[in-house]
Amino acid sequence: MQAAPAPIPTQRLDALALRILGIYDLSEPPVPIETILQHPPKELLPTAVDITDLSLVFGIGEHRYEYRVAVARLLYRELCRYKDEHNESLPYTNDAARYFAAALLIPAEWALKYIRRPLSNLQQISEAFQVPEYMMASRLAQMGKRVRGM
């Protein structure tokens, strides 16, 4: 019998994403994820991550912004290698990496602003955040929200 997967520490991952956004004083999309990975906050990640090889793996994909999602997941993997301020490691699972990528690239507060705009639809919001539509739909569903095109 397989053990149940460990729950994703969503509050902790949301807080980490918001902390990173605060360090860079970001307040609107799109999040400059490549810059963050190449120049990470020293207190969270002491060295930059070389992303040159990622372009070989994620050159042309099915989804236009899949590369940005991969970079955000890579950032999470690198953060998991270090301990946080409470000397605790972040749990690395694919689900946690996907959740963190969504929390960082689509902060809930920002998404709520965009869905309040009249006549906004999934494609427009995805473009504004520069994420694939499936990711935006998933993030909005996590938040219990819907827009046209979902």
C-alpha positions in Angstrom: 0.0 0.0 0.0 1.4 3.4 -1.0 1.7 6.2 1.5 -0.5 9.2 0.9 1.4 12.1 -0.6 2.5 14.7 1.8 0.3 17.8 1.8 1.6 20.8 0.0 2.5 23.6 2.6 0.5 26.1 0.6 0.7 28.9 3.2 4.4 28.6 3.5 4.8 28.6 -0.3 2.5 31.6 -0.7 4.5 33.4 2.0 7.8 32.6 0.2 6.4 33.8 -3.1 5.2 37.1 -1.6 8.5 37.5 0.2 10.4 37.2 -3.1 8.0 39.7 -4.8 8.5 42.1 -1.9 12.3 41.8 -2.2 12.1 42.9 -5.8 9.4 45.4 -5.1 7.1 43.9 -7.7 3.5 44.9 -7.8 2.1 43.9 -11.3 2.6 41.2 -13.9 4.6 39.7 -15.5 7.1 38.6 -12.8 10.6 38.8 -14.3 11.4 35.1 -13.3 14.6 34.8 -15.3 16.1 37.9 -13.6 15.1 36.5 -10.2 16.7 33.2 -10.9 19.9 34.8 -12.3 20.0 37.4 -9.4 18.3 35.6 -6.5 17.9 37.2 -3.1 21.1 36.4 -1.2 19.3 35.5 2.0 17.3 32.8 0.1 19.7 31.6 -2.4 23.4 32.5 -2.1 24.4 31.9 -5.8 22.8 32.6 -9.2 21.5 29.6 -11.2 22.8 29.1 -14.7 19.8 28.8 -17.0 21.5 28.7 -20.3 20.9 25.0 -20.7 17.2 25.4 -20.1 16.7 27.0 -23.5 17.8 23.7 -25.1 15.2 21.7 -23.2 12.3 24.3 -23.5 13.0 25.8 -26.8 9.7 25.5 -28.6 6.9 24.1 -26.6 3.2 23.4 -26.9 2.5 26.4 -24.6 4.0 29.7 -25.3 5.0 30.6 -21.7 5.9 27.1 -20.6 9.6 28.2 -20.3 8.7 30.7 -17.6 6.9 28.0 -15.6 9.9 25.8 -15.9 12.2 28.5 -14.7 9.9 29.2 -11.7 9.9 25.4 -10.8 13.7 25.5 -11.1 13.9 28.4 -8.7 11.8 26.3 -6.2 14.1 23.3 -6.6 17.1 25.5 -5.9 15.4 27.1 -2.9 14.7 23.6 -1.5 18.4 22.9 -1.4 18.8 25.6 1.3 17.3 26.0 4.8 14.9 28.9 5.6 15.2 31.3 8.5 13.8 28.6 10.8 16.4 26.1 9.6 13.8 24.1 7.8 14.1 22.8 4.3 11.3 23.3 1.9 9.7 20.0 0.8 10.5 19.1 -2.8 7.7 17.4 -4.7 6.5 18.0 -8.2 3.2 19.2 -6.8 4.9 21.7 -4.4 7.1 23.0 -7.3 4.0 23.5 -9.5 2.1 25.3 -6.7 5.1 27.6 -6.0 5.5 28.4 -9.6 1.8 29.4 -9.8 2.0 31.4 -6.5 5.0 33.3 -7.7 4.0 33.9 -11.3 0.3 34.5 -10.5 0.1 36.1 -7.0 -3.5 35.8 -5.8 -3.9 39.5 -5.0 -2.8 40.4 -8.6 -5.1 37.8 -10.2 -8.1 39.2 -8.2 -7.4 42.7 -9.6 -7.4 41.3 -13.2 -10.5 39.2 -12.9 -12.5 42.3 -11.7 -11.8 44.1 -14.9 -14.9 44.3 -17.1 -15.0 41.8 -20.0 -11.7 40.1 -19.0 -11.2 36.6 -20.2 -8.8 33.7 -19.6 -6.7 34.4 -22.6 -6.2 38.1 -21.8 -5.3 37.4 -18.2 -2.9 34.7 -19.2 -1.2 37.1 -21.6 -0.9 39.8 -18.9 0.8 37.3 -16.5 2.7 35.6 -19.3 1.7 32.1 -18.2 -0.1 29.3 -20.1 -3.9 29.4 -20.1 -4.0 26.0 -18.3 -1.9 27.4 -15.5 -4.1 30.5 -15.1 -7.2 28.4 -15.1 -5.8 26.1 -12.4 -4.7 29.0 -10.3 -8.1 30.7 -10.5 -9.8 27.4 -9.7 -7.5 27.1 -6.6 -8.8 30.5 -5.5 -12.4 29.5 -6.3 -12.7 32.1 -9.1 -13.8 31.8 -12.7 -13.6 34.1 -15.8 -14.9 33.8 -19.3 -13.0 31.1 -21.3 -12.7 28.6 -18.5 
